[in-house]
Amino acid sequence: MPLTLWRDISPVGQPLRRPSNKSPHILVVGGGVTGLISAWVLLDRGYRVTIVSSAWASDEQRLTSQIAGALWEFPPAVCGQHTDKISLAHSKHWSMTAYHIWDGIASIPSLSEASGVRMMPSDFFFPEPVDGDKAQVEKMTEIMASGVRGFYRGADIIDERGIDPSYGAVDAYELLAPVIDTDKAMGWLMELVESKGANLVTETIHDDLVEIEDSLRARFEVDVIINCTGLQAQELAGDESVYPIRGGLIRVINDGSDFPKVDAALTITADAAHSSNEIIFLVPRNDNILLIGGITEPHEWNLNLTLDTPIIRRMRERCEKFLPGLENARVDPDYPFAQGLRPFRGQNVRVERELRRTGSRIVHSYGHGGAGWSLSFGCAQDVAMLVDEALEGIQARPMSETVFERKAVGFQRTQVRH
């Protein structure tokens, strides 16, 4: 049974189950969306939680979680980099768990406003009929059966959205998807976990966690450590397969004065275009801003892109050809361009206990790439299960052994030991 809003977690400022001073204490390393939502789930299960991070969400120095496009997507995502079969099988379940919780939050006007989450039509366009691409037929069939709202397939979407017919899109489908204002959502999540009792500590942790586990647990007086550090997992998990995929988003004014206001997300995914160089990613944010993307540059660590960088110019030109009128768009004068490093790894997302040390109480959740918001609550549910296993002394197992088993068991509201 998947994690469920109100039954298993609550978006109000008190934990569903209050901890005592004898409740297990969990250290979450990482203050991005993965760390904050993992902390939220644990707090509502009655755990005491400390979050340690080298930086927190702010308007001055934005985290990767804030720079993200934050359009919910069914895997594989627009950037097309999630290819590991084990990770994909998990990710499809994780994404649907997150979908229903974000949908529940967006359905309450006051929560939608506070959190920056709303549901929006999300349209996917294809350069050939979906029926002619076996992989796309399978993905569309899974989406239709998944429980998303508002699914509709029809080429008439192309005309309805004003797509240039000469661009080459010949087929399309639509669904309602969560779209998240990341600056607002990160601030809301921080306030929420603090109000539920989380202790936030600003500190940069170095070294492989398996080497410093005992000293870290002793210093913070914790029972389990959760690693939600994104790219820093290269060091903290000793995972040399972790690497960045650089991305960039142009932010333009979407108030209807320069071009017809875009009120649906419009995308051509890398797997549909069969090229990561042909991605179309147009996502309206909640504040009259339209995000224009996207690009994928693996193993690029430097954040030195500008609006005049050739790959960004080509990205904008591609989107302008796709949606006539965008050539008239004005960039947001206060925040014209966002760039960041998506945290990938060789086998994609890892939600797994530490396997290198017998008896370790480290749980890993990293490698989400550009899908941190889309997978958030589903990964956090599995993190909570792994925390329970670690506390019960159950032997750690690799993700490959639990890919279907854990989904059959579901989310059990076990009693936290006090």
Solvent accessible surface area in square Angstrom, and as a share of the most:
residue,aa,sasa,rsa
1,M,123,0.55
2,P,74,0.46
3,L,4,0.02
4,T,52,0.30
5,L,19,0.09
6,W,127,0.45
7,R,90,0.33
8,D,1,0.01
9,I,0,0.00
10,S,2,0.02
11,P,7,0.04
12,V,67,0.38
13,G,43,0.41
14,Q,94,0.42
15,P,15,0.09
16,L,71,0.35
17,R,76,0.28
18,R,161,0.59
19,P,51,0.32
20,S,46,0.30
21,N,129,0.66
22,K,156,0.66
23,S,0,0.00
24,P,13,0.08
25,H,24,0.11
26,I,0,0.00
27,L,0,0.00
28,V,0,0.00
29,V,8,0.04
30,G,9,0.09
31,G,4,0.04
32,G,20,0.19
33,V,8,0.04
34,T,17,0.10
35,G,0,0.00
36,L,0,0.00
37,I,0,0.00
38,S,1,0.01
39,A,0,0.00
40,W,0,0.00
41,V,0,0.00
42,L,1,0.00
43,L,4,0.02
44,D,0,0.00
45,R,8,0.03
46,G,0,0.00
47,Y,4,0.02
48,R,84,0.31
49,V,5,0.03
50,T,5,0.03
51,I,0,0.00
52,V,1,0.00
53,S,11,0.07
54,S,68,0.44
55,A,40,0.31
56,W,41,0.14
57,A,20,0.16
58,S,39,0.25
59,D,93,0.48
60,E,151,0.68
61,Q,136,0.61
62,R,58,0.21
63,L,32,0.16
64,T,65,0.38
65,S,14,0.09
66,Q,7,0.03
67,I,31,0.15
68,A,28,0.21
69,G,11,0.11
70,A,10,0.08
71,L,6,0.03
72,W,4,0.01
73,E,18,0.08
74,F,11,0.05
75,P,7,0.05
76,P,28,0.18
77,A,7,0.06
78,V,8,0.04
79,C,8,0.05
80,G,21,0.20
81,Q,44,0.19
82,H,8,0.04
83,T,100,0.58
84,D,34,0.18
85,K,172,0.73
86,I,61,0.31
87,S,2,0.01
88,L,32,0.16
89,A,25,0.19
90,H,1,0.00
91,S,1,0.01
92,K,52,0.22
93,H,83,0.37
94,W,3,0.01
95,S,0,0.00
96,M,24,0.11
97,T,11,0.07
98,A,0,0.00
99,Y,0,0.00
100,H,90,0.40
101,I,2,0.01
102,W,1,0.00
103,D,19,0.10
104,G,20,0.19
105,I,0,0.00
106,A,16,0.13
107,S,79,0.51
108,I,57,0.29
109,P,111,0.70
110,S,81,0.53
111,L,23,0.12
112,S,20,0.13
113,E,117,0.53
114,A,49,0.38
115,S,0,0.00
116,G,3,0.03
117,V,0,0.00
118,R,89,0.32
119,M,36,0.16
120,M,4,0.02
121,P,38,0.24
122,S,0,0.00
123,D,0,0.00
124,F,15,0.06
125,F,1,0.00
126,F,7,0.03
127,P,60,0.38
128,E,68,0.31
129,P,78,0.49
130,V,1,0.01
131,D,98,0.51
132,G,63,0.61
133,D,17,0.09
134,K,157,0.67
135,A,66,0.51
136,Q,7,0.03
137,V,48,0.28
138,E,88,0.40
139,K,19,0.08
140,M,11,0.05
141,T,70,0.41
142,E,68,0.30
143,I,3,0.02
144,M,97,0.43
145,A,88,0.68
146,S,29,0.19
147,G,41,0.40
148,V,18,0.11
149,R,109,0.40
150,G,47,0.45
151,F,55,0.23
152,Y,106,0.40
153,R,84,0.31
154,G,15,0.14
155,A,54,0.42
156,D,77,0.40
157,I,2,0.01
158,I,13,0.07
159,D,111,0.58
160,E,118,0.53
161,R,48,0.17
162,G,42,0.40
163,I,5,0.03
164,D,39,0.20
165,P,107,0.67
166,S,98,0.63
167,Y,59,0.22
168,G,33,0.32
169,A,9,0.07
170,V,71,0.41
171,D,11,0.06
172,A,0,0.00
173,Y,3,0.01
174,E,33,0.15
175,L,3,0.01
176,L,45,0.22
177,A,0,0.00
178,P,0,0.00
179,V,0,0.00
180,I,2,0.01
181,D,17,0.09
182,T,0,0.00
183,D,44,0.23
184,K,83,0.35
185,A,0,0.00
186,M,0,0.00
187,G,30,0.28
188,W,28,0.10
189,L,0,0.00
190,M,32,0.14
191,E,122,0.55
192,L,9,0.04
193,V,0,0.00
194,E,89,0.40
195,S,62,0.40
196,K,6,0.03
197,G,54,0.52
198,A,10,0.08
199,N,84,0.43
200,L,41,0.20
201,V,39,0.22
202,T,94,0.55
203,E,52,0.23
204,T,73,0.43
205,I,17,0.09
206,H,112,0.50
207,D,79,0.41
208,D,26,0.14
209,L,0,0.00
210,V,19,0.11
211,E,136,0.61
212,I,38,0.19
213,E,2,0.01
214,D,87,0.45
215,S,71,0.46
216,L,6,0.03
217,R,62,0.23
218,A,73,0.56
219,R,139,0.51
220,F,30,0.12
221,E,138,0.62
222,V,8,0.04
223,D,42,0.22
224,V,0,0.00
225,I,0,0.00
226,I,0,0.00
227,N,0,0.00
228,C,10,0.06
229,T,18,0.11
230,G,18,0.17
231,L,20,0.10
232,Q,111,0.49
233,A,0,0.00
234,Q,73,0.32
235,E,80,0.36
236,L,4,0.02
237,A,4,0.03
238,G,41,0.39
239,D,18,0.09
240,E,162,0.73
241,S,46,0.30
242,V,3,0.02
243,Y,40,0.15
244,P,0,0.00
245,I,0,0.00
246,R,17,0.06
247,G,8,0.08
248,G,4,0.03
249,L,19,0.09
250,I,1,0.01
251,R,21,0.08
252,V,0,0.00
253,I,28,0.14
254,N,1,0.01
255,D,66,0.34
256,G,39,0.38
257,S,81,0.52
258,D,41,0.21
259,F,11,0.05
260,P,109,0.69
261,K,108,0.46
262,V,12,0.07
263,D,90,0.47
264,A,1,0.01
265,A,0,0.00
266,L,3,0.02
267,T,0,0.00
268,I,8,0.04
269,T,7,0.04
270,A,9,0.07
271,D,39,0.20
272,A,3,0.02
273,A,23,0.18
274,H,122,0.55
275,S,37,0.24
276,S,39,0.25
277,N,105,0.54
278,E,81,0.36
279,I,3,0.01
280,I,0,0.00
281,F,18,0.08
282,L,0,0.00
283,V,0,0.00
284,P,1,0.01
285,R,14,0.05
286,N,53,0.27
287,D,75,0.39
288,N,69,0.35
289,I,10,0.05
290,L,0,0.00
291,L,3,0.01
292,I,0,0.00
293,G,0,0.00
294,G,5,0.05
295,I,5,0.03
296,T,15,0.09
297,E,30,0.14
298,P,64,0.40
299,H,120,0.54
300,E,68,0.31
301,W,119,0.42
302,N,92,0.47
303,L,91,0.45
304,N,98,0.50
305,L,8,0.04
306,T,75,0.44
307,L,59,0.29
308,D,100,0.52
309,T,32,0.19
310,P,86,0.54
311,I,37,0.19
312,I,0,0.00
313,R,123,0.45
314,R,134,0.49
315,M,0,0.00
316,R,50,0.18
317,E,86,0.38
318,R,34,0.12
319,C,0,0.00
320,E,36,0.16
321,K,136,0.57
322,F,0,0.00
323,L,13,0.06
324,P,69,0.43
325,G,12,0.11
326,L,0,0.00
327,E,99,0.44
328,N,87,0.45
329,A,11,0.08
330,R,113,0.41
331,V,46,0.27
332,D,13,0.07
333,P,108,0.68
334,D,132,0.69
335,Y,37,0.14
336,P,48,0.30
337,F,30,0.12
338,A,7,0.05
339,Q,36,0.16
340,G,9,0.09
341,L,22,0.11
342,R,47,0.17
343,P,18,0.11
344,F,0,0.00
345,R,26,0.10
346,G,51,0.49
347,Q,115,0.51
348,N,4,0.02
349,V,1,0.00
350,R,23,0.08
351,V,1,0.01
352,E,19,0.08
353,R,11,0.04
354,E,2,0.01
355,L,77,0.38
356,R,126,0.46
357,R,86,0.31
358,T,142,0.82
359,G,65,0.63
360,S,4,0.03
361,R,60,0.22
362,I,0,0.00
363,V,0,0.00
364,H,1,0.00
365,S,1,0.00
366,Y,1,0.00
367,G,1,0.01
368,H,9,0.04
369,G,8,0.08
370,G,37,0.36
371,A,7,0.06
372,G,11,0.11
373,W,9,0.03
374,S,6,0.04
375,L,2,0.01
376,S,4,0.03
377,F,0,0.00
378,G,1,0.01
379,C,1,0.01
380,A,2,0.01
381,Q,12,0.05
382,D,3,0.01
383,V,0,0.00
384,A,0,0.00
385,M,25,0.11
386,L,5,0.03
387,V,0,0.00
388,D,18,0.09
389,E,29,0.13
390,A,3,0.03
391,L,18,0.09
392,E,96,0.43
393,G,64,0.61
394,I,77,0.39
395,Q,151,0.67
396,A,24,0.18
397,R,78,0.28
398,P,44,0.28
399,M,18,0.08
400,S,64,0.41
401,E,101,0.45
402,T,3,0.01
403,V,13,0.08
404,F,140,0.58
405,E,80,0.36
406,R,19,0.07
407,K,46,0.20
408,A,90,0.70
409,V,85,0.49
410,G,3,0.03
411,F,8,0.03
412,Q,95,0.42
413,R,106,0.39
414,T,62,0.36
415,Q,131,0.58
416,V,8,0.05
417,R,133,0.49
418,H,88,0.39
